[in-house]
Each structure stands twice: as C-alpha cells, then as structure tokens.
Amino acid sequence: MTTKEGIFARIEASEAGIVELETLLTGIPAFAPESGGSGELAKCEALEKWLRAHGIKQLERYDSPDPRVPSGKRPNLVATIEGRKADQRLWIMSHTDVVPEGDRSMWRGDPFKVVYEDGKLIGRGVEDNQQGLVASVFAALALLGEGELPAHTVKLLFVADEEVGSAHGIQFLIDSHPGLFRPDDLFVVPDGGVADGSEIEVAEKNICWLRIVTKGKQTHAAMPDKGANAFVAASDLAVRIHGLEKAVFTARDRLFDPDRSTINPTKKEANVPNVNTIPGDDAFCVDLRLLPQYPIDLALSEISKLMRELEPKYGVTMAYEVIQRNESKATAADAPVVLTLAAAIKEVYGVDAHAIGIGGGTVAAYLRKAGYDAVVWARMEETAHQPNESALMANIMGDAKVFASLMLRA
C-alpha cells in the first residue's frame, strides 16, 4: 500500500470520528450578535480541545474584540501542520458561525442534535460550514496518522463572523494581522460548490446595494401641479438605472452566469398610505452586480448623472445611500491553486473541474481583494440555511481525500 493509499484508507475509516466532531460542533450554536447569539467562543474552544486531543497541537488564536458578546471577543483559530517546505503555504479556511435554525416546526427533530442515517448527517451547520471544516481536519489527521509531512506547511483556518459580514473574521485578520498571510500562499475556501464537485469558483462580481431617496412635494392628487411627484421621478430613475446594463456595462464574460453585469431595482418602500395623495417622498433599492472589470465607483458616477438629469425635470432632489459594497479581484483560472486543486479533484472524484465566476459574494473576496489567490470549492448538496440542512458522509470523506491530495501536492 502506498502512502497515499494509506492516507485515503484512514479517511475511509474515520466515519465514527466525523460523526463525533460534527455532533460536537452542531451541539454548540454559534450565532452572531446580529442574530441574537453570543458568538463563536464556546464552539471554538470545544474545537480547540478536540484538535489537541487528536494530535493537532500547534494552535493559535486571534481574537477580535467585540463588546456585543458576553466574552467580549470573537475567536479565529489557526491550526498548523508543518510541511517539508514552509514557502507557499496552503490555507484551508472554514467558518465556525452558523445561521439560526428558523422555523423549528419545519425540522424533523432538534436542529442542534445531529441525526446520522443512510449516509447523511442532518443538523444546523453540518454542511455550512462544518463539512469543509471537518473534511480539512480529517485530511490533516490522516497525514499525521501515516507519519507523512505535507509538501508545504498547511494552515487550517477557522474564522468567525462569516455569516454577517466577516468584520470579526477574515477582514479582522487581514487588517489587524498583516503578517499572517504571505503573497505566495494558496487559499481554498470549502464553503460552496455543486453536487459533482466540478466547479472551482475563482471570481465574483463587484456587488453594491443602494437605497435611493427622492424628495418632492406632497399634494392632493386632484391638484398635481401644486406638488412634485416623488414616485414618478423615482420610477423614471429606476428604469434608467436598469437601462445602464445595455447602455454602459455591456461587456460579457462566459466565466459567469449570467455572463453580464446585472443592475436591478428591487425593494420598493411604502410612501403615502392613501390613493388620492401625490407622494412627496419615495425610496427604492438597487442591487448591482458588476463584472470585475467595472469598478463600483463607475456605476455610482453613472447613477449620479441620471439623478442630476432628472431632478430639474421633476422638481425633486435625489440622493443615494450605499447599503453594502464589495469589490474583489479574480484569481486567474490557471493560478497554481486552481490547477493543483483541479488535479486533486480529478484524482478523487474523476471529474474535470473548471473555473467559474459567481454573482454572489463569499469570504474569499476579501482575500482576493488583498492580493491573495483564493478559490471556493467543495462537493455539496447545497442545503445551507434550509430546514433539515444535511451533509453526505461521502462528500465529507471525498473532500477530505481531495484536501489530503492537495496537501501532498501543494
């Protein structure tokens, strides 16, 4: 039996341990304070204790101060497995926080007690993001069990606060611990993927959410000339903003689906409560998802031009508020982390993985924005945030083998 065969055999023999760790982690709900929770500390401490007991002892904590939680801190944990070389380290990053369970009546049992049957684990967090977390841990344990050093040093990173913005997770680490990461390091984020494992996410659209407020003059609907209809002006603006997709942001990129920038008016806020009043105030929201070559500031400039054109036409004033914005660079489709990961996926799952871009946002965007090559990958059933969230044992073991192969190749 070769070393790799021994490592894979250890992973295949880890079913009981995988259920044990998934059960431990699921049993300690880790909600952000925005979701009424007390953070990730108890879960992180339990994970740290478990790792030490199973032979992963080189552990470091990076706690982000947060007075909103009882402990006053949001923990980020790094487990290091020394490799034959210390250059170009491999990071596998998962998150310890989860979303609340939602309507409990839609669950078949207690969301925080794992049910394991027919090769499937059910419970809040078992897939998002404990599948990736557990797979990375058991990949490392399999190498240690065989007495095999990774090709390069491996860093397992367990971050806080991913579900509500990452301010106390990866953003905190990048901003407050600039020496933690190196330019040549490789990053895999096992927090998204498709059922056959064939997609490696390397890029995200630039995302910006706006709330646009129009102020006119309220009047009786029978005497519209005495007022300035904020709703009509805002409606005209909404149509013109949507039209920027075809007028300005016209590029196409087959990496993404859809392959274009999308600019959509979405939420419409209530204005007047009755039919026979011209509204003097109106507000609506816009969701912008731009191809990476288009900076968000360009879109904001174009929208400002439209507002300045429409203000004198309707006798109103218009202003926007940025609710959220995030820009990131793309990881090249032929970057070392992509090619090495694709080779490991081919070896384990027998599929030819390809690079894709997505319209949504992931924690990898912060790494890319900071100049690091990061990819998002896992083989998932995509049950995150749903009632009866589940993870297949075959996916956890298979992904662990991919990570083990990656550790040997990196």
Secondary structure, DSSP 4 states (H G I P E B T S, - for coil): --HHHHHHHHHHT-HHHHHHHHHHHHTS----GGGT---SHHHHHHHHHHHHHTT---EEEEEEE-TTSTTSEEEEEEEEE--SEEEEEEEEEEE--------GGGSSS-TTS-EEETTEEESTTTTTTHHHHHHHHHHHHHHHHTT---SEEEEEEEES-GGGT-TTTHHHHHHH-TTSS-TT-EEEE-S--BTTS-EEEEEE-EEEEEEEEEE-B-EETT-GGGSB-HHHHHHHHHHHHHHHHHHT-----TTSSSSS-EEEEEEE----SSTTEE-SEEEEEEEEEE-TTS-HHHHHHHHHHHHHHHHHHHT-EEEEEEEEEE--PPPPTTSHHHHHHHHHHHHHH----EEEEESS--THHHHHHTT-EEEE--B----TTSTT-EEEHHHHHHHHHHHHHHHHH-
